[in-house]
Amino acid sequence: MALLEVRDLSVVFQRKGEAPFHAVDGVSFDVEPGQTVGLVGESGCGKSVTSLAIMGLLPKRGAKVTGSVTYDGTDLLKLSDKQMRDKRGSELGMVFQDPLSSLNPVVPIGLQVTEVLERHRGLARKEAMIEAKDLLDKVGIPDPNRRLKEYPHQLSGGMRQRALIAIALACRPKLLIADEPTTALDVTIQAQILSLMKELVQDLGTALVMITHDLGVVAGLCDEVNVLYGGKVVEKAMRHRLFAEPRHPYTHGLLASIPRLDAPRGEKLTPIKGSVADNIPWTSACAFAPRCPNALDVCRSVTPAEEDQLGRLLRCHNPVVPGTPAAEEVPV
Amino acid sequence: MLRYTIRRLVQLVGVVLVLSMLLFAWLRLLPGGPVSALLGERATPESREALTKQLGLDQPIFVQYFKFLGRAATGDFGVSTGVQPGDSALEIFLQRFPATIELSFFAILIAIAVGVPLGYLAAKRRGGWFDNLSVIGSLIGVAVPVFFLAYLLKDVASSALGLPSQGRQDAIDATRVTGFFTLDGLITGEIDATLNALEHLILPAIALATIPFAVIFRITRAAVLDVLDEDFVRTAESKGLTAPVIRRRHVLRNAMLPVVTTIGLQTGALLSGAVLTEKVFSFAGVGQALAIGFERRDYPVLLLLIIMATIVYVVVNLLVDLSYALIDPRIRTR
């Protein structure tokens, strides 16, 4: 049995006097122990909301979560607030996007690490401090004794993210969710943080859900990849297969839009046309149709069903033929 | 930090000098004056002239001012002509200042003790009935005139609750040490005197607390709403911390900065509120003395009390500025 089984997860935001908004629309995926699974898509595709729903961090009012999130045999969505608090931080860890705003500016780093140890492992402050020092050491923060007493604004961006990783892994969770952990960092620091996460996840045997818009991160880290669009998984495959042979026009577009270092100078970039704002609802259409180079009439009248193609899940009426080069060039 | 504090205190000397000059002139611009206040309308011109001369008011204003400065340097702030005629202004100040400090202290204590928790709860339940109700309640708190509420408390609540509504203490045998009646009882061991003084403080302190309470409530609510949306609160939740830890360490500690600023600014409002409150409750403090002093044009007493009030205001706000550094490490290490 998988460590995490997300089945038909939907999140609907409902505000008074406004039409309900389907942020996540029937998402299903599994995470095996020790496996790294990617959730990929543009801003607004529902990937962050999915992670917050798994962690039980969505606001109680205004967000309706349905489906099931089975972790280690228990449905997290059915747990009480208190039971969920016991799981968060101990069995489920999370790393967020912006390391500066994700750390409390008026609390020393040390306390921000020890409080999770005190809460879940019942350690006294002194023991927890010793452990916190080891943790900072392990995530590669130099001079940990000094850093423990410092405040977030005294650390560099990369060090802050290392501290957040130390916090998330302090109680050795079985599942770690990382929501764009490198987006706010310099490119050189990004690589360091990614290799650190890869190393730690392997050492601890932690399963990782990596949420990102960056296919480079996926290529370096993930075993399996879920591509999300408009709150639904449009393509799911093992990483090498997805990269070698993207079938969904959206996945194809994402891969084609990566600038290549070996391309001749002056070659135009090939972005996906339009923006997420062009989304249409999935009811009786494909949400991607307005931006899709392969769109047929049927795409605008029938919701594509999810089809299993030899281990690859695909939601498309007119998938890309294997071997098609990037879509026509668009001047940027 | 020390240099900053010293610089602010030096500034304060300048503020006091300029203020004393302006006040000196302003008070003498008020129609009437101590002479007509003391002698009444039907005084003979001769007696008026004699008294004017006796009080030194016949001299040019700048001569009066420099004479005042010279005497003030030796601790002589003149003699009261209206509040307690014959007593020195300093004596009146020392008598009454502790009363107002006590009253204001308890008022701000009530305002904080009620305003901060309510503001937190309202923010936590944003849009709920508790939030709506307390926002309306705080609006009423700001809108109801202090004197109206004071009379309501004095005439209705005092008899209903059996609380005293006059003066600072019953005529009981109590030793005076500092002039702070609640403290004196603790120092001399006369606990009943302290309790009696506290009873006398309850109603006027509540009356005086309403406006600061409403302001502190609203600022706390707004500040907590801001902090609740911060990423680090979500991080704290993702760690599975208990609700009290998140509230104390992560939400309130960050929300306190604007609240502390407000508390400093409210000390000014407390002083003007004290004028009305002390009058209604016959509470022998600075506010009452100011009210009587203005009626009777008691120049020396008014001058000293207003300057002292200014000093308190500036010092409280200096303390507020210094407390920022305690709350926020980003200010401390700059």
Interface residues (C-beta under 8 A of the other chain):
Chain A: M55 L57 M84 R85 D86 K87 R88 G89 S90 G93 M94 F96 D98 S101 S102 L103 N104 P105 V106 V107 P108 L111 E115 V116 R119 H120 Y151 H153 Q154 L164 I167 A168
Chain B: E230 D231 F232 R234 T235 A236 E237 S238 K239 G240 L241 T242 V245 R249 H250 R253 N254 I327 D328 P329 R330 T333
